[in-house]
Amino acid sequence: MPTFKQLNFGWNAHSNVPMPEIGWDGADLILQFFLNSLQFERFQQSDQGILRFHECMQYRLGPTNDEGWYLGQCRYSGSAPSWGEFYELNGDDPLLDRPSDWIKTNSSPSSNRHFLFYFRDGTFECIAADWSYDSATQNALAAHKEIER
């Protein structure tokens, strides 16, 4: 099984209505969602986080939700540290291709890194070369330079 490295420190998606949306900028996937202003006071209720996944090769935004996680229906329920976080998975992953809803792109990334973000009503996964905070002016994560990466 892979190991999980948590990537979100000092921020997270809204716990009730993150409303994740996917967009594109060339070969980069853009993931936008509402931030958790209840847990992290530096954010306003309407603040959004925007992550950029460079050279995205494949992605999915679908099952499992938080209820499925706690019922053991997620393929990583027994191995990921906790629900609701943003991770990079490292190592061999025999379960990678288990979901049938992966969407493949035309990109061939310079490296194949596996990213996973658990939202309340679903799971985002992406195989890409790297990730970063997008530089869009409305990105509250980019506005708070003290947030670790």
Secondary structure, 3 states (H helix, E strand, C coil): CCEEEECCCCCCECCCCCCCEEEEECCEEEEEEEECCCCCCCCCCCCEEEEEEECCCEEEEECCCHHHHHCCCCCCCCCCCCCCCEEEEECCCCCCCCCCCCEECCCCCCCCEEEEEEECCEEEEEEECEEEECCCCCEHHHHCCCCCC
